[in-house]
């Protein structure tokens, strides 16, 4: 069993979730945080089943996650 940190973003129309520590793109979505995390968890399992354990980044585990803001002129 391996734990993955999952980033959850709140948008006007729902939630989007994606894991850290995987090679490739894995995304989940839902009307609640819980639904988005459950969808992402299912997607992680499918991704590993489909592409094998080599998609799991084992060299460095993500210890913590921070959200910061940067003001950029666009």
C-alpha positions in Angstrom: 0.0 0.0 0.0 1.3 3.5 -0.9 -0.2 6.8 0.0 -0.4 9.6 -2.5 -0.9 13.3 -1.8 -3.8 14.6 -3.8 -4.3 18.2 -4.8 -7.9 19.3 -4.8 -9.0 22.5 -6.6 -12.4 24.2 -6.0 -13.9 25.7 -9.1 -17.3 27.4 -9.7 -18.7 24.2 -11.3 -17.2 21.6 -9.0 -13.9 20.1 -7.8 -10.8 18.8 -9.6 -8.3 16.5 -8.0 -4.9 15.2 -9.1 -2.2 13.2 -7.4 1.5 14.0 -6.9 4.1 11.3 -7.4 2.9 9.7 -10.6 4.3 9.8 -14.1 1.6 10.8 -16.6 -1.7 12.6 -16.2 -4.3 11.5 -13.7 -7.3 13.6 -12.9 -10.5 13.2 -10.9 -13.6 15.4 -10.6 -16.8 15.7 -8.6 -19.4 17.9 -7.1 -17.7 17.7 -3.7 -14.1 17.3 -2.5 -14.9 13.7 -1.4 -16.2 12.8 -4.9 -13.2 14.3 -6.6 -10.8 12.5 -4.3 -12.7 9.2 -4.8 -12.6 9.7 -8.6 -8.9 10.5 -8.5 -8.2 7.5 -6.3 -10.0 5.3 -8.9 -8.0 6.9 -11.7 -4.7 6.3 -9.8 -5.6 2.6 -9.5 -6.5 2.4 -13.1 -3.3 4.2 -14.2 -1.1 1.8 -12.2 -3.0 -1.3 -13.4 -2.7 -0.1 -17.0 0.9 1.2 -17.1 2.5 -0.8 -14.3 4.3 0.2 -11.1 7.0 2.1 -13.1 4.6 5.1 -13.2 5.0 5.5 -9.5 7.8 7.9 -8.7 9.8 6.1 -6.0 13.0 8.2 -6.0 11.6 11.0 -4.0 8.3 11.1 -2.1 6.4 14.3 -1.7 6.8 15.3 1.9 4.4 18.2 2.0 2.4 20.5 -0.3 2.1 24.3 -0.1 -0.1 26.8 -2.0 1.5 30.1 -2.7 0.5 33.1 -4.8 2.6 35.1 -7.2 1.3 38.3 -8.8 2.0 38.2 -12.6 1.0 40.9 -15.1 -0.9 39.3 -17.9 
